[in-house]
Amino acid sequence: MDMTLIQSTISGLKIASDIAKSFLELKSISEIQGKVVELQSTILSAQSSALSANAAQATMIEAIRTLKEEIARIKAWKREKQRYQLTSPWQGSVVYALKKSMCESEPPHYICTNCYEDGRKSILTSQKKDGGFIVFLCPFCKCQIQPLGRHSLGYPIKYVE
């Protein structure tokens, strides 16, 4: 929060207090009216500073919340990515495969290397193409991995040790 906003608010309230004290020394209605106008102006200025400080605080609270969420997401991804290992199950292709020691009863699967590097887990799905080719597709970034050669039965997906 901007400290000058808080200082402006405090300063404005002190000035208002000083003006209010000076009412006792005034002798005429016109002097009192002038001081009332000055007091109202000072109070409005202090109120404006207080509202600005409040808005700045709300903005910072939201920024802190967003940063905390991002830190939690990064920590969770750091734990999750330790469950995978880069492997080359087919000639010319690399994927991240689930480690057997980390499977937690999940079936074996591969995740996209592009998405892994971007901090997200995107499980590759296999699809049979015309001519018996099998390709692995990333549902998020649309990356396609085509193992070399034809295979109509698919490729076994395995854990890595």
Stockholm file with secondary structure:
# STOCKHOLM 1.0

chainA/1-161         MDMTLIQSTISGLKIASDIAKSFLELKSISEIQGKVVELQSTILSAQSSALSANAAQATMIEAIRTLKEEIARIKAWKREKQRYQLTSPWQGSVVYALKKSMCESEPPHYICTNCYEDGRKSILTSQKKDGGFIVFLCPFCKCQIQPLGRHSLGYPIKYVE
#=GR chainA/1-161 SS CCHHHHHHHHHHHHHHHHHHHHGGGCCSHHHHHHHHHHHHHHHHHHHHHHHHHHHHHHHHHHHHHHHHHHHHHHHHHHHHHTTEEEEEEETTEEEEEEBGGGCTTCCCCEECHHHHHTTCCCBCEEEECGGGCEEEECTTTCCEECCSSCCSSCCCCCCBC
#=GC SS_cons         CCHHHHHHHHHHHHHHHHHHHHGGGCCSHHHHHHHHHHHHHHHHHHHHHHHHHHHHHHHHHHHHHHHHHHHHHHHHHHHHHTTEEEEEEETTEEEEEEBGGGCTTCCCCEECHHHHHTTCCCBCEEEECGGGCEEEECTTTCCEECCSSCCSSCCCCCCBC
//
